[in-house]
Amino acid sequence: MIIFSDIKLARKLERVEAITTAEFVESRAKLFPESGVEWIEVAGVYAMFDGIKSPSTQTFGLGIFDEITETEMQMLESFFQKHNAPVFHEVSPMVNDSIITLLNERSYQPIELTNVMYRTLDSANFFNLQKNVHISTRIINKDEIDVFAETSVAGWSAEMPEFADFGIELCRVGANSKSILPFIAELGGKPIATGSMSIYDDVAMLCGASTIPESRNQGAQNALLAARLAHAYENGCKIAAMGARPGSQSQRNAEKNDFRVAYTRIKWQLKK
């Protein structure tokens, strides 16, 4: 099966990420009603407010589904401004050039690049990923959310110490989200790594890979990748997707497992 990197694919990939993030925001609203988080849809764009410092506070799908004019941009900006939040848009290069013109005219600046990657799931060749036979993987039970969160944060905070401050809550919110499936890897019965996945239509979005420092380079992430791809395949998915920083180790690992770059997305921020 050949899937081309075009507007049709971009709509699939942007929509699964948008819906996953919207359900994450709904999960936070349910767990923390006082947080004031919410999301809206404007011309096919999902705008999320998940807190001023949350990486989820941004839009997805700008210009991918419907035409965006000054009117829609003002609606989106007003949504964030009413929450005193910065305005961020992650924009696929598959959009019409008029979006770039509009962003420049409204004083936005590019601040970040992300490679959106994908692979097809038309065969079971991912079952042959090299795995450590001593590592087991599974979807966690609801009473293991704290263990999942603590393991995730132990891995991430090694490189990002600032993540420890809000990471536990972030992971708990995600694990309670309707669409997110949290996986854990264990070695000798001890949790050593985590990874998550969400499914919408026939697309599986992979995210949240983390391994505790002392258990790295033992195959935990390969095992988690195989487990998530197998679950996606068994549930009718035809595409698996993920995001990675251009040239990063995450991108290299993905490419080793038949992922390729669909496009490079640019994150834009409205200047104050």
Secondary structure, DSSP 8 states (H G I E B T S, - for coil): ----SSHHHHHHHHHHHHHHHHHHHHHHHHH-GGG--EEEEETTEEEEES-TT-TT-SEE-TTTSS---HHHHHHHHHHHHTTT---EEEE-TTS-HHHHHHHHHTTEEEEEEEEEEEEE-SSSGGGGS---TTEEEEE--GGGHHHHHHHHHHHHTTT-GGGHHHHHHHHHHHHTSSSEEEEEEEETTEEEEEEEEEEETTEEEEEEEEE-GGGTTSSHHHHHHHHHHHHHHHTT--EEEEEE-TT-HHHHHHHHTT-EEEEEEEEEEE--
